[in-house]
Amino acid sequence: MSRLSDRPRAETRKRAGWSLWLLPTLFVLFLAGSLWLALSASAGPASTTWDGRITEALVAARTPGLSRLLWVFTILCDTPVMTALISLTVIVLLAWGRWTRAILIAGAMVSAQGMSSLSKAVFQRPRPPQIDMVIKEPGSYSFPSGHAFLSVVFIGLLVFLAFRWLDAHPRSPGPRAASAGLRAIIVVAAAAVIALVGLSRVYLGVHWTSDVLAGWCFGAAWLSVVLGVFLAWERRGRSWSDSRPIPRTDVRAALVAVLLLVTALVVFLAVRSDPLYLQLMPD
């Protein structure tokens, strides 16, 4: 029985082993892509004429229905909503005694926000023309897209934790086939959300396409760093020990319910405070 229970842990260690050489490779590739986009953006308008063409095409393709859809995805990564989602995730992990995962999420997202802000301050790229914007102009610089950056890191971490959970809870019958199918669904859904968040920023006129591409690349590079450090720490046997979860299931359920209500309230207030709300969804 113990051999069966140790199998998921052995598989997790095996994956951690190959991840420790794959993640640095991905970091170098994504960082190189980020720097290439940064150099192109700083070289002047002539080097990124495709940015303007894509924006023009998306502006021409605007419809009320598509604007509602993409506006929802851009709201998901606005600062108040993203903060609420991160807090919800961290507190739920703590309630279940998953200290290592909670520290991973909190540390990664705080550092990602700092890196995003630092990158904007370094490159100082202006936003697209205000005439193309259908939402309020953000107060920060344009390059890279913070929404794209943070969505890659946060959703990437959620995918990582979901895979960890699947490793620890193999299912039968046919656990391999079922697990592989579920993993594929998780990856496709995560990629779709990330893509729609990025598309929404260009469609709504607050970013150039190169801003979003750079945000994805910077986010993937930073995610590689965070996961690489986390897995290396674990592999050396220095991981923080998880604590016992809140013992009563009903208390945990009540806590989750309250947190979901608070998150829903934050989303509602963020939506109602957006100028586009009255245009797309009048009372």
NORRATA-V747570 format. One record per residue. NEAR is the number of other C-alpha atoms within 12 Angstrom. Layout:
# NORRATA-V747570
NEAR, NEAR
This chain:
# NORRATA-V747570
6, 8, 9, 13, 14, 16, 17, 24, 23, 17, 20, 26, 24, 16, 23, 26, 20, 18, 25, 27, 20, 20, 29, 25, 19, 25, 27, 22, 20, 27, 28, 19, 25, 33, 26, 22, 32, 33, 21, 25, 33, 23, 15, 15, 19, 12, 17, 23, 18, 17, 29, 26, 17, 22, 32, 24, 18, 27, 26, 16, 16, 24, 17, 18, 14, 21, 33, 26, 23, 33, 39, 33, 31, 42, 39, 37, 38, 35, 24, 24, 30, 32, 28, 28, 34, 37, 29, 28, 33, 31, 28, 29, 30, 27, 29, 26, 22, 27, 25, 26, 35, 30, 28, 38, 39, 30, 28, 38, 37, 24, 24, 35, 35, 19, 27, 39, 27, 19, 29, 28, 19, 17, 28, 22, 29, 26, 34, 31, 19, 16, 16, 26, 28, 33, 32, 23, 24, 24, 14, 25, 26, 40, 45, 46, 49, 46, 48, 47, 45, 48, 49, 44, 45, 45, 39, 36, 38, 32, 28, 33, 26, 23, 27, 25, 21, 26, 28, 22, 21, 26, 17, 11, 9, 11, 18, 17, 14, 17, 24, 18, 16, 22, 24, 17, 17, 23, 23, 17, 18, 25, 24, 18, 28, 35, 28, 32, 38, 44, 38, 40, 50, 44, 39, 46, 40, 41, 45, 43, 39, 44, 49, 40, 40, 42, 48, 41, 39, 47, 46, 39, 36, 42, 43, 35, 33, 33, 37, 31, 25, 30, 34, 25, 20, 23, 24, 15, 12, 13, 19, 19, 15, 17, 17, 14, 18, 20, 13, 13, 13, 12, 16, 21, 17, 16, 23, 24, 16, 17, 24, 23, 17, 21, 25, 21, 18, 26, 28, 20, 19, 27, 29, 20, 17, 24, 20, 26, 24, 15, 18, 23, 18, 10, 7
